[in-house]
Amino acid sequence: MEYLEIVIADDRLKAFLTIDKVEEDIKENEEIDEVEDTEKSEINKNTEDNQNLKETEISLEDVEKVLSEKGISYGIDWEKIEEIIENKVYSEKILIAEGKPPIPGKDGKLIYHFEEKQRQAGTMRDDGTIDFHSLDLINNVRVGEPIVTKVDPEPGKKGINIKGDEILPPKVENPQLPRSKNTVKKDNSLYSAVDGQIVREFQKIVIKEVFTVNGDVDLNTGNIDFVGSVQINGDVKEGFKIKAEGDIEIAGKAGACELISGGNILIKKGFIGRNKGTAKAAGDFFAKFIENVSVEAENVRIYEAVMHSKIKARDSIEVTEGKGLIVGGKITARNQITANLIGSSLATKTLVEIGMMPELKEKLKEAKDKNQKLIDDLNKIQKSVDLLENIQKRGIKLPADKRHLLEKLETASVQLTDEKRENEAVLEKLKEEINVSTKALVHVKKSIFSGVQILTAHDKKIIQNRLKGCKFKEVNKEIRQISD
């Protein structure tokens, strides 16, 4: 006697067939009566569940009937079933039907084109030591740089179970671009609309054009390197560096630090440099006072005093409010230096230079030297070209290597001629700037003391005695005191 059993997997994606054989001599054995009631019940249950207990052999129709009763209609392997019946495979659980599982899709995702900075003790130098002043905490971003890009989700594909029921794939995540400020959206990305710092404010991304420190620049903030403007609401401690492509504004005072600005620099409470502090501004420099500091800027405006400092102004220097004192150091301006007091009653050595800036002198020298070299090179090339052309004029055919050389020389001549023309234009511009610089002026509103030296490109004047309310200018390459 044979019976069959079909078991459906919990996920309804697979069905398994088992055919077993019960020997008749066992069935008829009188000891069957001694089988416990629980075992009888189990046999009867299995028999009822499988709907098939036959004294004859199991047929394909028998299996088909049970499959139908169980509602199995998809993915049936009839060849496998026929093989099991034909080969009388007993007591093996064999896969005879299989559905098609759903294919999961891919979740959408957000790609952030920046990494949030983590606070650290410092940054590693090339020599392996730690720079405790540089913490690298600012996420700088330029206009047009991507901030966040969304990758769209890819939907999955439906499946089907062995009962013919459709199986939906898992739902895919579809995140949205975060809320933002000072950005522009294009396609599936956010781009920065300004130069600035990327800041997360909860779930919002903000590009800040001004980097603000609500306190001092010290070991807690580290050095600052920012593509916008920087505002410090406290002091800048000694040994730190602020680099900004915009303005730098310091509400307190600056110690022996380094300031580099692509705009203006303002220090409200003064700059004490201890001969180590420096400031370079593409725009103007403003401070209440400076002491033992090196400053380079377009215009320099100091409210109270310039003491033992080095200033280079591409335009003018003015120290006329408060005491309005310039004493010690070297002060250089291309066009004008104005102060209430220059020098001191102690005859402190103070250098005041007007007119052509040292950088301008160097550029002029470089341009002249370059022009002479270009002339010399062109003369050498022309001599070689003339020599080869004269040979051709005498009817002598040049060898291939000489013809190639002539072509190279002619090309080089054209290139050097163009370069010489460009350099001469630079020379003319520098000469114009030099002519303008002869109008430079030193204006002393109150007093200038002995020990002060006034310098120009062509002359030097040493003040011997205290003078009041005067002006100095270069006239015919000599520094002269002039009247209003």
Secondary structure, 3 states (H helix, E strand, C coil): CEEEEEEECCCCCEEEEEEEECCHHHHHCHHHHHCCHHHHHHHHHHHHHHCCEECCCCCHHHHHHHHHHCCCCCCECHHHHHHHHHHCCCCCCEEEEECECCECCECCEEEECCCCCCCCCCEECCCCCEECCCCCCCCEECCCCEEEEEECCECCECEECCCCCEECCCCCCCCCCCCEECEEEECCEEEECCCEEEEEECCEEEEECEEEECCCECCCCCCEEECCEEEECCCECCCCEEEECCCEEECCCECCCEEEECCCEEECCCEEEEEEEEEEECCCEEEEEEEEEEEEEEEEEEEEEEEEEEEEEEEEEEECCCCCEEEEEEEEECCEEEEEEECCCCCCCEEEEECCCHHHHHHHHHHHHHHHHHHHHHHHHHHHHHHHHHHHHCCCCCCHHHHHHHHHHHHHHHHHHHHHHHHHHHHHHHHHHHHHHCCCEEEEEEEECCCEEEECCCCEEECCCCEEEEEEEEECCEEEEECC
